[in-house]
């Protein structure tokens, strides 16, 4: 089985890190993966997105037109990617950064006030982990434990102190499971 995920938002929101983490977790689980980052020339505040593919078999192409899932971390990302989710696919949106509802009715939509959840956890930088937790609760491509393991193994030593907050943010996001 092959699962394609696009994560999109502003630079500085942890968009690329979220996708890279999915790729690392997939690799650590013995899957085939690709990860392609794309970002504007700005370090923070510009647009950023990445595509992660996780597969049990060889991946034919790293390019994705209609992914199984998208995480839209802000309004411009929702505007750009909403129509690309394949019918029946999953759209996880950061409702704290939106001023309009999702228009599509042929996809599953998970709305998470991820900024507020991360703030209640004490660190707004955990917004991406909250959304990743919501994604994995509704798209069983990898277990949360694989993401936690990838964080433990691949997070730079200087950030290891943030592991408990990352784990907590993932679990909080996972509470947004659709019925």
C-alpha positions as CSV (number, residue, x, y, z in Angstrom):
1,X,0.0,0.0,0.0
2,X,1.2,3.5,-0.8
3,X,0.1,6.7,1.0
4,X,0.9,10.2,-0.1
5,X,0.8,13.1,2.3
6,X,1.3,16.8,1.6
7,X,2.0,19.2,4.5
8,X,1.7,22.9,3.7
9,X,1.9,26.2,5.6
10,X,4.1,29.2,6.4
11,X,7.9,28.8,6.8
12,X,8.6,28.5,10.5
13,X,5.5,26.4,11.3
14,X,7.5,23.1,11.2
15,X,6.0,22.0,7.8
16,X,9.2,20.5,6.5
17,X,10.1,18.9,9.9
18,X,6.7,17.2,10.0
19,X,7.2,15.7,6.6
20,X,10.7,14.7,7.3
21,X,9.6,13.0,10.5
22,X,7.0,11.0,8.6
23,X,9.8,9.9,6.2
24,X,12.1,8.9,9.0
25,X,9.4,7.0,10.8
26,X,8.6,5.2,7.6
27,X,12.2,4.3,7.1
28,X,12.6,3.1,10.6
29,X,9.5,0.9,10.1
30,X,11.1,-0.7,7.0
31,X,8.9,1.1,4.5
32,X,10.0,2.7,1.2
33,X,9.7,6.5,1.5
34,X,10.3,9.8,-0.4
35,X,10.3,13.3,1.0
36,X,10.4,16.3,-1.1
37,X,10.6,19.8,0.5
38,X,9.6,23.0,-1.3
39,X,9.8,26.5,0.1
40,X,10.1,30.1,-0.9
41,X,13.3,32.2,-0.4
42,X,12.2,33.5,3.0
43,X,13.3,31.7,6.1
44,X,10.2,32.4,8.1
45,X,6.8,33.6,6.9
46,X,7.1,32.5,3.3
47,X,5.3,29.5,1.9
48,X,6.5,26.0,2.5
49,X,5.3,22.5,1.7
50,X,6.6,19.0,1.5
51,X,5.4,15.7,0.1
52,X,6.0,12.5,1.9
53,X,5.2,9.1,0.4
54,X,5.2,6.0,2.5
55,X,4.9,2.6,0.8
56,X,5.2,-1.1,1.3
57,X,6.5,-1.4,-2.2
58,X,8.8,0.5,-4.5
59,X,7.7,4.0,-5.2
60,X,7.3,4.7,-8.9
61,X,7.5,8.5,-8.7
62,X,8.0,11.0,-5.9
63,X,5.6,13.4,-7.6
64,X,2.0,13.5,-6.3
65,X,-1.0,15.0,-8.0
66,X,-3.9,13.8,-5.8
67,X,-2.6,12.8,-2.4
68,X,-4.4,10.6,0.1
69,X,-4.0,13.3,2.8
70,X,-3.1,16.9,3.2
71,X,-2.3,18.9,6.4
72,X,-3.1,22.6,5.7
73,X,-1.6,24.7,8.4
74,X,-2.9,28.1,7.2
75,X,-5.5,29.7,4.9
76,X,-3.2,30.0,1.8
77,X,-2.4,26.3,2.0
78,X,-6.1,25.4,2.3
79,X,-6.9,27.5,-0.7
80,X,-4.1,25.9,-2.8
81,X,-4.4,22.3,-1.8
82,X,-8.1,21.6,-0.8
83,X,-9.0,20.6,-4.4
84,X,-6.0,18.2,-4.6
85,X,-7.0,15.7,-2.0
86,X,-8.2,12.6,-3.7
87,X,-12.0,11.9,-3.3
88,X,-12.5,10.0,-0.1
89,X,-9.1,11.3,1.2
90,X,-8.3,13.2,4.3
91,X,-7.8,16.9,4.9
92,X,-6.5,18.0,8.3
93,X,-6.7,21.7,8.8
94,X,-5.4,24.1,11.5
95,X,-8.7,25.9,12.2
96,X,-6.9,28.5,14.3
97,X,-5.4,29.9,11.1
98,X,-8.6,29.8,8.9
99,X,-11.3,32.3,8.3
100,X,-13.4,30.0,6.0
101,X,-14.8,26.5,6.1
102,X,-13.7,23.6,4.0
103,X,-15.8,23.5,0.8
104,X,-15.4,19.9,-0.3
105,X,-17.9,17.3,0.8
106,X,-16.3,14.3,-0.8
107,X,-13.4,14.1,1.6
108,X,-12.9,13.5,5.3
109,X,-12.1,16.7,7.1
110,X,-10.5,17.0,10.6
111,X,-10.5,20.5,12.0
112,X,-8.1,21.1,14.8
113,X,-7.5,24.4,16.7
114,X,-3.9,23.2,16.8
115,X,-2.5,26.6,17.7
116,X,-4.7,26.7,20.8
117,X,-3.9,23.1,21.7
118,X,-0.2,23.7,21.4
119,X,-0.4,26.9,23.4
120,X,-2.2,25.1,26.2
121,X,0.7,22.6,26.2
122,X,3.0,25.5,26.8
123,X,4.7,25.8,23.4
124,X,3.2,27.1,20.2
125,X,5.9,25.4,18.2
126,X,4.1,22.1,18.8
127,X,1.3,23.0,16.4
128,X,2.8,20.8,13.7
129,X,3.0,17.8,16.1
130,X,-0.7,18.3,17.1
131,X,-1.7,18.2,13.4
132,X,0.5,15.2,12.7
133,X,-1.1,13.4,15.6
134,X,-4.6,14.2,14.1
135,X,-3.4,13.0,10.7
136,X,-2.1,9.6,12.0
137,X,-5.3,9.0,14.1
138,X,-7.3,9.2,10.9
139,X,-4.9,7.8,8.4
140,X,-3.3,4.5,9.7
141,X,-0.2,4.7,7.6
142,X,2.1,4.6,10.7
143,X,1.4,4.2,14.4
144,X,2.1,7.2,16.7
145,X,4.8,5.1,18.4
146,X,6.7,5.1,15.1
147,X,6.7,8.9,15.1
148,X,7.7,9.0,18.8
149,X,10.6,6.6,18.0
150,X,11.7,8.7,15.0
151,X,11.7,11.8,17.2
152,X,13.8,10.0,19.8
153,X,16.3,8.7,17.2
154,X,16.5,11.6,14.8
155,X,15.9,14.7,16.8
156,X,19.2,16.6,17.2
157,X,20.7,16.4,20.7
158,X,20.1,20.1,21.4
159,X,16.3,19.5,21.0
160,X,16.0,16.3,23.0
161,X,14.6,18.3,26.0
162,X,11.5,18.9,23.8
163,X,10.7,15.2,23.4
164,X,8.1,15.0,26.2
165,X,6.2,18.1,24.7
166,X,6.4,16.6,21.2
167,X,4.9,13.3,22.5
168,X,2.2,15.1,24.4
169,X,1.3,17.2,21.3
170,X,1.1,14.1,19.1
171,X,-1.3,12.4,21.6
172,X,-3.4,15.5,22.0
173,X,-3.8,15.7,18.2
174,X,-4.6,12.0,18.0
175,X,-7.7,12.8,20.1
176,X,-9.3,14.3,17.0
177,X,-10.2,11.0,15.5
178,X,-13.2,11.0,13.2
179,X,-16.0,8.4,13.9
